[in-house]
Amino acid sequence: MGVADRDYVRKRPRGGDGGPAGGRGLTMTWMLIIANTAVHVVRVFFERYMMVQDKFQHLSEDWLVNVGKFSIGRALFFLQATGPGQWDIRMELGVWRFVTYQFLHADWFHLFFNMFGLFVFGPIVEDAMGRRKFLAFVLVCGVFGALAFVLLNLAGQLVMMLNGGQPVPIPGLLFADPLTPLVGASAGVFGVIMACAHVAPNTLIDIPLPPITVRMKRLAYVYLAIAVVQLLLGSRNAGGEAAHIGGALAGFFFVRRTHLLSDFFNLVGGPSEGAGKGGRKAGRRGGSAKGSRASDLNDSAASRPMSPAEAEVDRILEKVTREGMDSLTDGERRTLEAASGKRRDSNPN
């Protein structure tokens, strides 16, 4: 029995904030799978068929990867030894690569395994967060994966600089060329897996090899432990493992603070969820779940921006309205109890 057949997944209503209510339309999980596959198809098509035309000869053979791949030298700065005691440092500022590298893959196998992981684990997190927040969550985890790659590479380069240009065998540091590329959606997928450990910790996962059944939270932490060991051992894909760890840690953090994802799309000028009119509507929905909560608010209080703590309480109240108290995690129950305690303290009568 697969993940999609589990009671936890079957019984969870679709929708959330911006999700496809009633299952209408494509989910964001499928949109991401289609986008990643389309980018790879375009890349392969141009490489194999279009580059033979004279009008495309001015493009490099791997033009799509060169435009979108991530590396320290391409995205932020270039730091490399050019001779004994000599270092070349210059800024590049291709900051879009923090996002675009997540849609590029080395080959079909790389693409398949990342998309398979997104297909298996993505719907669980998307149904809990809603479509827009899920997209923000995946991209943010990918960005933090690139940041982990940057920090460990930078640390390795600085250690080399202090050691006269020679690498020092310190576990976990990366000593690759600053132009070594990082591509793939796996940092975001690792974040999604870590989020599953929080959203559905006791969901059972069947693993064919070896044929065992494990709980979601154990599977997630085993994956993270494998990535850490591979990084410390200096595996051939140590840079990728660094990104996996960065994405997993971001997933662990942001799945517990989803209100921080609401303003993600403001970076590109889009409206944020929970802001303006939508934010007031969310406040009213949360009030109806508490009974008399909305009647206690006047117009000025309803129009003021909600604090992160208030936004999280409203999200939990909406979840209770949709799915009942049994759907809450231990952390959500504690948050709700703390908010109720504060309310009783402020209204002792």
Secondary structure, DSSP 8 states (H G I E B T S, - for coil): --GGGSHHHHHS-S-BTT--GGG-S--HHHHHHHHHHHHHHHHHHHHHTGGGSGGGTTS-TTHHHHHH-B-HHHHTEEEEEEETTEEEEEE---TTHHHHGGG--SSHHHHHHHHHHHHHHHHHHHHHHBHHHHHHHHHHHHHHHHHHHHHHHHHHHHHHHHTTT-----TT-----TT--B--SHHHHHHHHHHHHHHSTT-EEEETTTTEEEEHHHHHHHHHHHHHHHHHTT-TTHHHHHHHHHHHHHHHHHTT-GGGGTTGGGGGT---TTSHHHHHHHHHHHHHHTSSTGGG--HHHHHS---HHHHHHHHHHHHHHHH-GGG--HHHHHHHHHHHHHHHHH---
